[in-house]
């Protein structure tokens, strides 16, 4: 943007499509951070995104507060909502600023509509539209709320705003590379299962079959439906008005339903697993919190207190289990970034991304680093290769296999390399070096202990590690394999040959 003078050209760059999205708000946040700090600080963006996500608790609190029940019954909500099961939306800036922030915008939208602050709600709808692809449906929610109140003048205004924003949003719009509506609609049963799995993905903390999130999501939808549908009927027939909590809940349920439908119809072609990935999993605990509030409000007396106590225990166990299970993935992501900083500095490549991505990003990212827009932070793993010694006692298991990566347009066979060890403990990196070239660094996964080992032996991790990567980013050559563990780097006797 700073290289063009025309305001129109700047706006075109700002609104340029990103997959199915027009991400003006995340881009403006990034530009603001760049302006203030002099370079894009991804930590700052991650912090902002997570703070907005944490702020979602305020909407739950306002709904809870309206019922005037004991404050301690609110305790389960933060423990269910705030945990690392959805780790992509904890430490991946672009995912947080879209997937998590859009929940905040919709929560704020529903709050403003409930409190009849309609003009502000339209502004939030515009922000939501240009934060994430499903944001434009905030106008639909606004129209529904105005229709509930039979405020037809505002219905027309919302429709006009939707038309104007829609023209801007869909001008020159292209289908995203991972969206295939026709393939998703070709299997109605899979599509329906994907819709419900979207709401029930928190079961993946322990139950790994696809049927479990489907059943859990179906139960959540049933509970919310049994609560809302009779109240909506009573409202339309004039026998009762929708109260504050029910309006707030209705708006959020509409948002969740639209989001689940969009994700299912665009992604379910590749299987139920594509609906329950980490970047979508924050929606499931969000739904669970609303379900908890609906149930605790429906009960009274001792049954209400007993249910709240049981839920507090379950929420604490769920939160603790989530940290225990997913902490390794969060640590791996951090080590991944440390390793990739070295790989980019030495080879202008990111090993954990596809070759096509590297080909696309190499020139603009190199220019961004050169100009200081982005900062590379190498030398965290810098060693003198000539001083590395051999340790023949360390054995690695090395294997290769061909796996197919799919998007909505094609299937691409890729050669994957897997390296593992069952004995070494602690944080470990691998170092692949061919002849006189500088080496490549790889982070490794560490296996966590079972729950039984945690309780019986107080051990968090098992000995050993593994790593898997596509070889397409490695240059041809005969590679020695080094292991960096506990501050020591040594060669192993294993080698791998990369040739095409």
N, C-alpha and C positions, 0 to 999 in steps of 0.2 A: 504493500500500500504506500509506503513512504517513497517508492521509486516512481510513482505516477503523480502528475500534477492535477489532473482533472478530477473533481469531486465525483463525477459520474463513474469514472473508472475505479476510483477508490471504493465506491459503493458496490460495484459489480464484483470486485475481489472479495469484499466483505460478505456478500450474500452468495458467493459461489457454492454450488451444491457439494455436500460431503455425504457420500452414500445417499440415503433417502432424506437427508436433513439439510436445513439451512441454519447453520450454527452461529448466527451473528452474536448472540450473548456470550458464548464461550470465547469467541474470537476477540470480542471487545475486552473481556477480562484479561485475556492473554496480552493484548496490546497495552492495556493499562499497566499491567505488571511490568512489561518490557519498558514502558515509558518511565516508571518510577524507579525500577531497579537497574536499568541499563542493559538488561538481558532477560530472557525468559527464565524465570525460576520455577521449575516444575513443582518444587516442594510448596511454594506459596500457593500455586493453583490447586494443588491437592488439598492443602489446608483449608482454603476458601470453600471448596466443594464439600469437604467433610463437615465444616461448620454449618453450611446450609442444610446438609442432611440431618445433623443433630437437631437443628431448629424445627424439624418436623415434629419433634416431641411437643412443641408448644400447641400444635393443632389438636393432638390427642388430649393434652391437658385442658384446653378450653372445652372440648366436648365432655370430658370427665367431670370438670368443675360444674357444668350446668346441671348435673344430676344430684349434687350435694350428698354424696356418700363419703364414708371415711377416707381420708387422704391416703392411708397406707395401702389401700386397694389399687392405687396407681403403680405400685412398685414393679409388677411384672413387665410393664410396657418397655421401659428403657433396656431391660435385660433381654427381652425378645428382639427388640429392634436393632440394638447397637452391638454387633458382633461381626467377626471376620469371615463368616460363611460366604458372603458376597465380596471376596477379596479384590476383585477387579474394581469395585466401586469404593475401595479403601485406598488403593495406591496407584491407580491408572488415571491420570489427569483427565484425558478426553472422555473417558467413560463416566467419571464422577460428574464432570461439568454438564453432561447430557443426562445420563440415566438417573443420577441421584437428584440433581438440581431440578429436573422436571417435576419430581414428586413434591418438592418444596413449592414450586410455582402453582401446581394444582391445589395443594393444600391451602395456599394463600388465596387463590381464586375462590375456592369453596367458602372460605371464611368471609371474604368480602361480599360474595353473593348472599350468604346467610344473613349478614348484617346490613344488607341493602345498600352497600357502597358500590353502586353499579359502574360509575365512571372509572373508578380505580380498578375494578375488576376487568374492564376492557383493556386497560393498560397492561395488566398482568397477563391477559390472554395473548396480547401481542408479544410480550417477552417470552412466554411459553412457546409460542409458535416458532420463534427464531432461536430456541434453545434445543429443541428435539423434534423429530418428525411428527410425533403424535400430539404436539402442542396445539396444532391448529384446531383440534377437536375441543379445546377449551371454549371456543365460540359456541359449539353445539351444546355444551353444558350450560353456558349462559342463556341460550335460547330456551332450553328446557326449564330453567329456573324462572325466567320471565313468564313462560307459558303457565307454570304452576300458579303464579300470582295473577294470571290473566292481564298482565301489563303489556298490552299489544303494541304500544308506542315503542317501548324498549325492545320488544321482540324484533320490530322492523329495524331499529338502530343496530342491534346485534347482527342481524342478517346482512345489512349494508356493510358493516365493518368486516364481516366474514368474507364477503365478495371482494372487497378491496385488498385485504390481506391475502386472500386465496390467489388472486391474479398475480400479485408480487411473488408469492411463494412458488406457484406452479409454472411460472413463465420459463420456458426452456427446460423444464424438469425432465430428468431421465431416470429410468428404473435403476435401483441400486444393484450392484453386482451379486449380492447374496439373496436378493428377493426373487421369488418365482411363485406368483399367485396361482397360475394355472396348475403347476405341479402340486401345490399344497391343497388346492380345491379338488384335485383328482381322487383324493382319499378322504372322504368325509369323516370316517371313524377316527383316523389319525388326527385330523384337524380338531375334532371335538375333544379328544384326549389331550392334545397339546394345549387347548384353551384351559382346561381344568388343571393340568400340570403346572401351568404358569403360576397359579395361586398356591400350589402345595409343595413347592420345591424345597422347603425347609426340611422335609423328611430325608433328604439326601445326606444329612449329617450322620445318619446311621443306616438307612435303608436305601439300597442302590438300584433296585428294580424300578422300571418306569411306571409300573402300576401304582406304586405308593404315592408319588406326588399327584397322580391323577385322582386317586381316592380322597386324599387329603384336601386337594383343591375343590373337589366336588362337595365335600362336607362343608367347607368354608362358604362356598357359594350358596348352599342350601340354607345354612343358618342366617346369612345376611338377607337372603331372599324372603325367608319366613318372617323376618323382622320388618323389612321395608315394604313389601308388596301390600300387606293389609293397611298399613299407614298411608300409603299413596292412594289406595282406593278410597279410604275414608276422607282424605283431603279432596279428591276430585268430586266426591259426592256431597261435599259440604258438611259432613257430620263431624269433622275434626280437622284441625290445622296441623301441618308438620311443625314439630317443635325444633328448637335450635340444634340439638344433637342429631335428629333425624335428617335435617337439611344438610348438615355438615357431612354426615355419613353418606347420604344419597349422592352428593357431588363427588366424593372420593370413590364410591363404588362405580359410578358412571365412568370416571377416569380409568379405573382399574379394568373395567370390562372392555372399554374401547382399546386400551393398551394391549390387553391379552388377545383380543381379536386381531389387531394389527400384526402383532408378533407372530401369532399362529398362522395367519394367512400368508405371511411373507417368508416364514422360516420353517414351518413344520414339514416341508418337502424333504428336509434332510434328517428327519427323525425327531422324536420327543426330546432326545438329549440336547438338541439345539435350542430348545425352549427353556431348559433348566441350567444353562451355563451360568457361571459366576456373575456375569454382568447383568443378568436378569433376576438373580436370586434375592435381591433386596426387596422385591415386590411381595414375596411370600411372607416374611415376618411382618411387613407392613400390613398385609391383610389379616394376619393372625392377631395383631393388636386390636384391630377393629372388631374382630370376632369376639375377643375377650371382653371388650367393653359392652358389646351387645348382650352377651350372656350374663355378665355380672350385673347389668342393669335390669335384666329380666327376672333375676332371682331376688329374694328378700329374706330378711331374718338370718337364721343360722346357716341356711343353705348358701346364701350369698357369701358370708364370711368363710365358710368351709371351702367353697369353690375358689375364692381369692387366695386362701392360704395354700391350697394344692397347686394353684397356678404359679404362685411365687416360687415354690420349691422346684416345679418343672422348669420355670424360666431361668432360675439360677443354674440348674443342671445343664440346661440347653446352652446357656451362655458359656459356662465353663468348658463343656464338651466342644463347643465351636472353636474356642481359643486353642484347646488341646489338639484338635484335628487339623485346623487350617493354619496354625502358626507356621508350620513348615513351608507351606506354599508362599506365605508372605515373606519369610526369610529368603526363600529361593528367588523371589522377584527382586529383592534388594541385591542379592549376590549376582543375579543376572545383569543388572544395570552396571555393577562394578566391573564385571567381565567385559561387557559390551563397550564400555568406555575405552578399554585397552584395545579391543578388536577394531574399533573405528579408527583410533589413532594409528594403529599399526597397519591396517589393511583397508580402511574405508569400507567396512562391511559390518553388519549386525548378524551374527550367526543364527540367532533364534528367529529371524524373519525369513520369508521366502526370498529367493533370488530376484524375482520380479519386483518385490518391494525395494530391495537394495538398489536395483537398477533405476527405479523411479526416484528414489530419495537421494541418491549419491550426489548429484550436482547441486540441488537446492540446499541440502543440509550442509554440504561442504561450504557453500557460500555463506550460509547462516552462521556457521562456526567461525569462518574467516572474518566476518563483519562484526562478530560479537553478539549477534541476536541470540544465539544459543552458545552455551559454554560446554566444552568437553572437559572432563576431569580425569585424565589418565594418570598413570604412574602409581596407582594404588597397589598394583601387582607387578612392579618393575623388578627384574632380576637379571644378573649377569649369567647368560646361558653357559659360559665356559666354566663356571664354578659349580654347576649342578652335578651331583654325584648319582651313581646308580645304586638302587636298592633292589636286588634280585629277589628278596623275600616277599615283596608285595606282588600279589597276583591279581590281574584284572581279567574279567570276562568280556570279550569283544565279539559282537555279532552285527550283521547287517541284514536288512530286509527292505522290500519294496512295499510302500503303503500308498494308497490313493487319497489325495486331497481333493475335495470337491467344493465348487461354488455353484451358483445357479446356472452357469453357462458351460462349464466343462469339468472334466475329471482329469487330474494331473498325477501321474505316477512319480513318486519321489523316493530316492534312495536314503534310508535312514540308518544311522550308526548308533548302536547302543553299547555303552561301556558301564560296567558295574563291578562292585567289590562287596564282599560280605563281612569284612573284618574291621576296616578303618572307621573310627568314630570321629565326630566333630565336623565342623564346617570344612568342606573340601572343594577345591577347584581342580580341574584338569588343564594341562598345558600341552597343546599339540604343536610340534615343531618339525618343519621339513627343511633339511639341509641348511643353507645359510640364511633363510628367511626368519623374520621375527615370528614368534609363536602366536597361536590362537588360544584364548582362555575360555573355559566352559565352567559354568556353575553346576553343581550337582544337587540332586534330591537326596534327602536323608529320610529314611523310613521312621515313622513314629512307633512307639511301643503300643501294645494293646492296652485296653482299659485295665485288664487284670494285672499286667506288669506294672502299670502306673500305681495301682493300689497296693500290690503285694511287694514290689521292689523299689517303688518310687523312682522309676526310670522313665524319662520322657522320650528317649530315642533309642532305636535299635542300632547296633553296629552296621556299617556298610553304607553304600551310596549307589546311585545310578544316574545316568544322563543319557538323553536321546536327542539327536539332532539330525537334520537333513544335511547331507554332504555337499549339496549343490553350491554352497558358498565357499567351500574349501578349494584352493588351487590343487591341481594334480601334483602328486608327490608321495614320497615315503615318509610317514610321520612317526616320530618318537612320541611316546605318551609320558608326560610328567604328572606327578601328583603334588599338589600344594596343600598341606594339612598342618594345622597348629604352628604356622610360621615357618615351616620347613618345606622346601621344594626338592624333589628327587625324581630321577628317571626310573621307569619300570622297564622290564625286558620286552613288553609287548610293543608291537608296531602295527600301523595300518597303512594300506596302500590305497590311494585315491587316484583313479584314472578313468578317463571317459573315452 
